[in-house]
């Protein structure tokens, strides 16, 4: 069976210390062309999602020694 689209959800929790945390997530979807593999497209989406979440968290994490906990 050929997949026509794939989607991923990526969430990461950042421990800010003092019982504070920041949890960010993103959902990404993409069409899969007939000449593409769905697994390859999903891997690319995952890399993009990780980069998006890290970029969005960067301002809040400046100067904080956080411990990331991926979900």
C-alpha positions as CSV (number, residue, x, y, z in Angstrom):
1,X,0.0,0.0,0.0
2,X,1.3,3.4,-1.0
3,X,1.1,6.2,1.7
4,X,0.0,9.5,0.3
5,X,0.8,11.6,3.4
6,X,2.6,11.3,6.7
7,X,2.4,13.2,10.0
8,X,4.5,13.5,13.1
9,X,4.0,14.9,16.6
10,X,7.1,16.0,18.5
11,X,7.1,17.3,22.1
12,X,9.9,18.2,24.4
13,X,9.9,19.2,28.0
14,X,12.7,21.5,29.3
15,X,13.4,21.5,33.0
16,X,14.0,25.1,34.1
17,X,14.7,24.4,37.7
18,X,12.9,25.5,40.8
19,X,10.0,23.2,39.9
20,X,9.4,25.1,36.6
21,X,9.4,23.5,33.2
22,X,8.6,24.5,29.6
23,X,6.9,22.0,27.3
24,X,6.7,22.7,23.6
25,X,5.4,20.6,20.8
26,X,4.7,20.7,17.1
27,X,2.6,18.7,14.6
28,X,3.9,18.5,11.0
29,X,2.3,16.8,8.0
30,X,3.5,16.3,4.4
31,X,2.3,14.7,1.2
32,X,4.3,11.8,-0.1
33,X,5.0,11.8,-3.8
34,X,4.8,8.5,-5.6
35,X,8.6,8.4,-6.1
36,X,9.3,9.0,-2.4
37,X,9.4,6.7,0.6
38,X,7.1,7.5,3.5
39,X,9.8,6.6,6.1
40,X,12.2,9.1,4.5
41,X,9.7,11.9,4.5
42,X,8.8,11.1,8.2
43,X,12.5,11.3,9.2
44,X,12.8,14.7,7.5
45,X,9.7,15.9,9.3
46,X,11.1,14.7,12.6
47,X,14.4,16.6,12.0
48,X,12.4,19.8,11.2
49,X,10.2,19.4,14.2
50,X,13.2,19.1,16.5
51,X,14.8,22.2,15.1
52,X,11.5,24.2,15.4
53,X,11.0,23.2,19.0
54,X,14.7,24.0,19.9
55,X,14.5,27.4,18.2
56,X,11.3,28.3,20.0
57,X,12.7,27.3,23.3
58,X,16.0,29.1,22.9
59,X,14.9,32.5,24.3
60,X,13.4,30.9,27.4
61,X,16.5,28.7,28.0
62,X,19.1,31.5,27.8
63,X,21.3,31.3,30.9
64,X,19.4,28.3,32.2
65,X,21.1,24.9,32.7
66,X,18.1,22.7,31.5
67,X,17.7,19.0,31.2
68,X,15.7,17.9,28.2
69,X,13.2,15.1,28.5
70,X,11.8,14.0,25.1
71,X,8.3,12.5,24.9
